[in-house]
Amino acid sequence: MALVTLEAVGKTFRGRTGSWEAVRDFTLDLAEGEFTCLLGTSGCGKTTVLNLLAGFEAPTTGRILLDGIPVRGPGAERGVVFQGHDSLYDWLSALDNIGFGLRLRGVPKRERRARAGHFLAMVGLEGQGAKHPAELSGGMKQRIQIARALAADPRILLMDEPFGALDAMTRATLQGELTRIWAETRKTVLFITHDIEEAVALSTRVAVMTRGPGGTLKAVIPVDLPFPRDRTSDGFMAVFRQVHALIHAEIVAPPARAEIDA
Ligand SMILES: Nc1ncnc2c1ncn2[C@@H]1O[C@H](COP(=O)(O)OP(=O)(O)OP(=O)(O)O)[C@@H](O)[C@H]1O
């Protein structure tokens, strides 16, 4: 049985100005230990899918199962890492930020510190735990976010463009580190990006969405390439081209009826 099942999931937002169909009939399974990148053009509904799986939003139609049980809200078995670093607490040290969730769960201080220290080292920041967010670079803050999510030992890591705000070099470094961490922990990961190269570099499969409104799953491309990935290899280029063609078709496709009527 898949760890996560999204079954014909749809989400329509209703507001004062009308309703907006963000996601339509989205079906996808995530197997334990799999690293899935969700890729699609801006506004196709990627974040909405992640928020539904995180339990921050409820689907309008369909259902989401975790271990066969319907998701009804957020839970500790799902760790979320967002773009940017606004979710770090400025008044807490890096180590205390990592251990914050453990504190809420009543984990004793000694154990909390040990676990936080372990994940601080895993993200390459050993010895920097006393620093506060204001004293850390953007890349370091993203590392702290990842360490914090891992410290809670979730079964699935939901990452929404976590490297989107970083410069190209820091981004490449963190991509390499995430690959290493994933190899060590074998967490199930759903990673959102609109960067095709990032998706092919990190994942074991790329799930491509159609464009919005009402984005849905278009194709799932397996990425059966060894790690660390050589981005200049023929195999990498072949997958890149395959995914690129799928995305490009969404960009140049004529507008759907719903878009003309909107
Ligand atoms: N709370 C909300 N209320 C109304 N509309 C929303 C809400 N959240 C998202 N939407 C709309 O749903 C659509 C999909 O948004 P979503 O953020 O999921 O797209 P995305 O693929 O993650 O985009 P991007 O790559 O630009 O971040 C958009 O048109 C957005 O305006």
The ligand as a MOL file (V3000), in Angstrom:
LIG
                    3D

  0  0  0     0  0            999 V3000
M  V30 BEGIN CTAB
M  V30 COUNTS 31 33 0 0 0
M  V30 BEGIN ATOM
M  V30 1 N -6.5990 30.7730 -0.4270 0
M  V30 2 C -6.8550 30.9870 -1.7230 0
M  V30 3 N -7.9500 31.6540 -2.1090 0
M  V30 4 C -8.2430 31.8720 -3.4230 0
M  V30 5 N -7.4650 31.4320 -4.4200 0
M  V30 6 C -6.3600 30.7560 -4.1030 0
M  V30 7 C -5.9770 30.4950 -2.7410 0
M  V30 8 N -4.8300 29.7880 -2.7470 0
M  V30 9 C -4.4920 29.6240 -4.0470 0
M  V30 10 N -5.4080 30.1980 -4.8530 0
M  V30 11 C -5.3920 30.2110 -6.3250 0
M  V30 12 O -5.2430 28.8820 -6.7770 0
M  V30 13 C -4.3780 28.8400 -7.8900 0
M  V30 14 C -3.2330 27.8650 -7.5960 0
M  V30 15 O -2.3880 28.4350 -6.6130 0
M  V30 16 P -1.0910 27.6900 -6.0660 0
M  V30 17 O -0.4250 28.6080 -5.0910 0
M  V30 18 O -1.4640 26.3460 -5.6050 0
M  V30 19 O -0.2190 27.5830 -7.4080 0
M  V30 20 P 1.3150 27.1880 -7.5940 0
M  V30 21 O 1.3600 26.2160 -8.7180 0
M  V30 22 O 1.9160 26.7790 -6.3220 0
M  V30 23 O 1.9200 28.5790 -8.0950 0
M  V30 24 P 3.4120 29.2210 -7.9710 0
M  V30 25 O 4.3430 28.3130 -8.7220 0
M  V30 26 O 3.2600 30.5550 -8.6200 0
M  V30 27 O 3.7370 29.3080 -6.5050 0
M  V30 28 C -3.9260 30.2660 -8.1520 0
M  V30 29 O -4.6790 30.8100 -9.1870 0
M  V30 30 C -4.1920 30.9920 -6.8510 0
M  V30 31 O -4.5110 32.3380 -7.0730 0
M  V30 END ATOM
M  V30 BEGIN BOND
M  V30 1 1 1 2
M  V30 2 1 2 3
M  V30 3 2 2 7
M  V30 4 2 3 4
M  V30 5 1 4 5
M  V30 6 2 5 6
M  V30 7 1 6 7
M  V30 8 1 6 10
M  V30 9 1 7 8
M  V30 10 2 8 9
M  V30 11 1 9 10
M  V30 12 1 10 11
M  V30 13 1 11 12
M  V30 14 1 11 30
M  V30 15 1 12 13
M  V30 16 1 13 14
M  V30 17 1 13 28
M  V30 18 1 14 15
M  V30 19 1 15 16
M  V30 20 2 16 17
M  V30 21 1 16 18
M  V30 22 1 16 19
M  V30 23 1 19 20
M  V30 24 2 20 21
M  V30 25 1 20 22
M  V30 26 1 20 23
M  V30 27 1 23 24
M  V30 28 2 24 25
M  V30 29 1 24 26
M  V30 30 1 24 27
M  V30 31 1 28 29
M  V30 32 1 28 30
M  V30 33 1 30 31
M  V30 END BOND
M  V30 END CTAB
M  END
